[in-house]
């Protein structure tokens, strides 16, 4: 699904014009980016949680030459899926009770 398709769904669901829905989507996404840049955690109950983690500098290897290379420290965005979203994507099979 593309941003344009999401904007269309927002426009239809909220009875907005596509221009208004585009503005809503842009503000929403910009708010997430700003919060993550500030190091905040973003939680949507049932959907999931976005966090930023620090990755330490390390030594790696060039797979073609085998030479050591320095990989600098960096920040990475992580997403932990929420229970409701996980169950929507992959429903759990019902367990059948065993008879004794």
N, C-alpha and C positions, 0 to 999 in steps of 0.2 A: 504494500500500500504506500502510495506517495503522499507527500505533504498536500498536494492539490486534492487528492481523494479525501484526505482527512478534513480539509477545509470544507469540501462539499458536504460531508456528513455533519459537521458542526453547523453549517448554514441551514441544512435541512432540519436537523434535530432541534435547534434553538430558534428556528424561524428568523434567521438573519440573512442579510445579503452576503454574497461571497466575499465582498470587500470587507465587511464587518467581521466575518468569520476568519478571514486571513489575518486581520489585526489581532483578534483573540488568540489565534494559534501562535502568532509571532511573539506576543507578549508572554504567553505561557512558556514557550520554549526558551525565550531570553531569560525569564525568571529562573528556570532550572539551571541554565548555564551560569548565571551570576551567583546563584547559591553554591554551586559546585566550585566555582573559582574562589569563593570565600571560605571553602573548606566545610561548608554545612552539609548535613545529611538530609536527604529528601525522602520522605516516606508517604506512600499512598497505600493505605490499609487495604489488604486483599490483592493489590496489584504488585507492589514491590518497593524496594528501597535502593536509591542511588547513593553511593558514597565515593569519596576520593581516598586512595591509598598511596603511600610513598613507596617507591621501589628503589632500593639502594643501588649504588654503583657497583658494577661487578666486572669480572674478566670473562670474556667469551672467546670463541674460536671462529675464525673464518672457515666455513666448511670446505671451501675449495683448496685453500693453501694450508690449513691447520695452524696458521699464525694466530697468536693471541691478540685480541683487540679489547680496548677499554669501552665498556658500555656505560654511559653516564646515568646518574640517578634521574628518575622521572616520576611524575604523578600519573596514576592510572584511575580511570573511572570504573567502578564496579557496580553491578546490578544484581541484587538478590531477589529472585522472583517470590511473590506472595502466594499464599496458599490458594486463594480463590482463582488467580490466574493460572497457576500450575494445574489445578483440577479442571479448569476449562480446556486447557490445551491437551492434557493427558488424564482423562478420568480414571479413577482408581477402580479396579475390578472388585466386585463385592466378594468377600470371603464367604465360603460356604462352611457352615458349622459341621464338624464331624460328629457322627452319631457314635455313641459308645455302646 
